[in-house]
Amino acid sequence: MTGFDIYPAIDLRRGRVVRLQLGDPGHETVFGDDPAATAGRWRDAGARWLHVVNLDGAFAEAGAANWAALAAIVAAGGARVQFGGGLRALDDIAAALDSGVARVVLGTAALESPELLAAAVARFGPERVAVGIDARDGRVRVRGWQAETAVTPAALALGARAAGVTTLIYTDIARDGVLTGVNAAATAALAAASGLAVIASGGARDLGDVERLLALGTTAAPGRLAGVILGRALYDGHIDLAAALARAAAD
């Protein structure tokens, strides 16, 4: 498989690095108050990408501290930044990209404002706009995962493709932050159904998750498995980032 990337996650809440369990803001673990230092740790291990999430924005809360943290992460350089959380207007998307972010991720906006998604892709290009599909029990959730919809991941993926999107991030909410293993089969199925590049997210537990995704690469055709986001497993020491990067590079 070519083009498979490892994305260390940096979830920001009130300017701190945190992890949530199952997306629940009431179950938060703080892993540091210096996001730029955390980013440097992952860059030093060889990360080419960082996945940064503004959780305050996703929950429709004031997120000035997170935007300041994002600026510090970008200013340090050394890795491309994929950024999402609360980007629901074209001006917000432009601000993120103008700050030096390589790619934005639209979740709620992609579902609730398809015209905004199409406008963003047309203005900034498909390589700079991805769609985050966050689902539980086969239904997409929005507004920081707090609101359930009747939309299936496949339906949203096809809508994103029609808007010109080429990259999706698929999160199985039921696995996020609890180390139960990434849903590799569902990720591959979504890639096959949409024909797009799909990054797996939610529940990555150990190096075996990277192995499973790499092994399923051919089942994703005509789409492809484009990478995996690693969160809690990195912070708890269950996955060595350098080892994961080396395994992905060797495939």
N, C-alpha and C positions, 0 to 999 in steps of 0.2 A: 504494500500500500504506500502511495506517495502522498506527501503533504499532510501527515498526521502530526498534530501539535499537542503539546502538554500546556495547559493553562492553569497556573497557580491562581487561586481565587483570593482576592482581598475584598472582603465585605466591610463596608464602612457604615458605622452608626454613631452619630454625634462626634465624628472625627476620630473614632477608635476602630481598631480592627477586631471584628467579632465573627462568631459563627452562630447561626440559629439552628434549632432543631425543627425540622419539618416546616420551616418558614415562619415559625411562631415567634413574634417579637417578645413574648413573655418568657421564652426559653433561650436566653442569650448567654453566650460565653465570651468574655473579653480576652483577646490574645495579645493586645498591645495598644499603646496610645501613640505610637509613632508609625503611621502607615508607610512613610517613605523608607524607614529602616526595614520594615517588613518586605517592601518591594526590593530593596537592595539585597536582602537575604536570598530571595528567589532568583534575582538576576545573577548573583554570585554563583549560584548552583547551576547556571546555564540556561535559565528560562529565556526564550525568545519572545514570549507573549506573557502578559499579565491580564487577568480577568477581574476588573474592578467594578463593584456594585455599590451604588448609592442607595442604601436601604431606606434612609430617611425620605428620599425622593419617591421611592416605590410606595411608601406608606403615606405619601402626600403630606409629609412633615417638612419643616424648614431644614435645609441641608447645606447651609453655608460652610460649616466646618468640613463637610465631606468634599465640597468643591475645592476648598483650600488644600485638603489632603491630596486630591487628584492632581492639582497643579504641581505639588511638590513631587509626586511620583513621576509625572511626565517630565518635569524639569531635570530629574536625575538621569534620564535617558537609559540606554542600554537594552531596552526591550519595548516592543510595541504594546500599546494598551488597548484593550477591548473594554468598553465602558457602557453600563446601562443602569437603569433605575430612575423612574420618574421623568423620562424624556418623552413629553407628550405635546410638544409644540416645535415647529420648525426652528424657532429661535434657540430653543434649548439644545437641539441637535447641532445647530451651527456653532453654538458656544462651546460644546464639547469638542467638536472637531477642530475648531479654531485654537483650542487650548493645546492641541498636539495629540489628541487621541487618534489612534489609527482606525478604529471601527466602533461605531455605536451599536447598541442592542435595543431594539424596540419590542416591548412586550404588550402592555395594555394598549398602547397607541396603535400597534399593528392590527389589533382586533377591532377596537372601537373607532378608529379613524383610518380606514384603508386609503383614503385620499391623501392623508398626511404621509403614510408610508410610501405611496407611489411618488409623491412630490419629493420626498427625501432621497429616494433612489435616483430620480431624474436629476436632482440638483447635485448630489454628492457622489453618485456612482455606486453600483452594487457591491464593489469591494469594500465600501466604507459603511454600509448599512446592513446589519443582520437582524433577524427576527428571533426573539426568545419565545419558545413555546413551553409553557409551564403547565403541567397537567397532573391530575390525580383521578384515578378510577376512570380513565378514558375521556375526561372532560377538561378543557382548558380553564385555568384560573387566571384572574387578572387583579389589578389593584393590590400589588404586593402579596398575591396569592390568597387574598382574603375573600374574593368574590368568585363564585363558581359560575360558569356559563354552560350552555348546551352544545358548545362547539367542540368538535373532535380535533385532536392534533393534526390529523391528515387534512381536514378541511382548511384549517388555518394555514398549513404548509402550502397547500395548492393556491390559496389566495395570495400568499407571500410570493410564490413563484410568478403568478400573474402580474404582480407589481414590479417584477424584475429582480427580486431578491435571489441571491445565490447561496447564502449561508444561513443555517438555522442553529440555534442552541436549544436542545431538548432536555428539559429537567423533569424527572419523575419526582414529584413533590413528596410522595410517600417514603422516599428513600433519603431525602436530602438531610444531611447533617447527622445521620444516625449509623453510618458505616455498615450498611446492609448489603453493599455491592451495587455497582452501577447497573441500570437496566439496559444491558447491551443489546438484547434481542429487540426490544421496542425501538431503540435508537436506530438499529439497522433497518427495521421495518419501515420507519418513517423516512429514512433516506431512500429506500427502494420505492416507496409510494410517491414521494415528491420529486425524485430525480435531482435533489439538491445535496450539497455538502452539509452534514449534520455533526455538530459537536455534542458529545454526551455530557450530561451534568446530573449530579444528585446521587449520593450514596457511595462514591468510590471508596474502597476499603483498603486495597493493597495492590501490589504490582500485578496480581492476577487479573484485576479489572482492565488494566492496559492490555494485557495479553489477550483477554477475551474480545475486546474491541478490535484489535489487530487481526485476530483470527476470523472475525465475522466480516472483514472488509469486502470480500467478494459477494456476500449475500445482500449488500446494500445497493447493488447495481439496479437501475442506472444512476443512482446517487452514490455518495461515498461517505464513509465515516472519516471526519476531518480532524478529530481530536477529542480530548477529554479535559474537563475542568476538575481540578483536584482542590478540595477544601479541607475539611476536618481531618482527613487522613494525613495530610501534610503537617498540620499544626499539632496533631497528637503523636507524630512520629511513626505512623504505620507505613508510610511510603517515603522512601528517600527520593527526592526530586531528581537528583543527578542520575540515579539508576533508572528512573522512569523515562527520562529524556534519552538516555543511552539505548534503552530498549526500543523506543519509538524510532530512533534514528537508524537502528540496525535492521528494521523490517524492509 
